[in-house]
Amino acid sequence: MSFFIGEHSLVVLKPRLLQRITLLKAARSCISPVTNLLRRGRDVADSGSEEVMSDLGTSQIQGDPPSSPQVSSLRLICTRLAQHYQSLLDRSTPHALGRWGATVILGLLYMIRVFILQGWYIVTYALGIYHLNLLVAFLSPKIEPSLLEDSDDDMALPTHHNEEFRPFIRRLPEFKFWYSATKAVLVAMVMTFFEMFNIPVFWPILVLYFIMLTCMTMKRQIRHMIKYRYVPFSHGKTRYRGKEDTGDVFIS
């Protein structure tokens, strides 16, 4: 009895088992593409994280901070401002008289402010010493003439009027002289807005010392110019005019 029951149950359960196996195979065939896609996504994510970490490690080794949209936009703004500022400087290069006029006006405004406030004398003294050093560099040749006395270098200064024309090459060019002087006046002007730079000092001593230092420095510079026979100003090459063309034709 149990055999027939078991055989009947086996016969009855066999189609059901086959149906379940078929459903499992169908489900597996449907799930396997999703599983493969998830596995590929995980592999790509792992490889991408490794690349990011390697790039981050390289940037940290090189000392570059990790870039971000805010940092990139800030760098772009700074670059554009620097380019615009440099273009303004380039356009102002041929206008020497206007540039120096603006610097003189700015210096007068600074002196008026110091006179009204009755302070910041040490800042003014430092500004004067800095301008004096700039002037000495502006009047000095780029190459020391004492180093070229025993050499036949083409950079030597001409000492006779019949020698080849060579313009005076300064140690500090005119544009850099103006740019440094203007920046110094602006920095001194900004320092007058801070009380911490208002160091009390007896200003007549500073004025007397500055006058003595200026006289000694210029005296040494003039002696240097006389010794090596050069003038720190060149007006251009001498031009020679020929005979005027009268238009007459000579027939031999």
Secondary structure, 3 states (H helix, E strand, C coil): CHHHHHHHHHHHHHHHHHHHHHHHHHHHHHHHHHHHHHHHHHHHHHHHHHHHHHHHHHHHHHCCCCCCHHHHHHHHHHHHHHHHHHHHHHHHCCCHHHHHHHHHHHHHHHHHHHHHHCCCHHHHHHHHHHHHHHHHHHHCECCCHHHHCCCCCCCCCCCCCCCCCCCCCECCCHHHHHHHHHHHHHHHHHHCCCHHHCCCCCHHHHHHHHHHHHHHHHHHHHHHHHHHCCCCCCCCCCCCCCCCCCCCCCCC
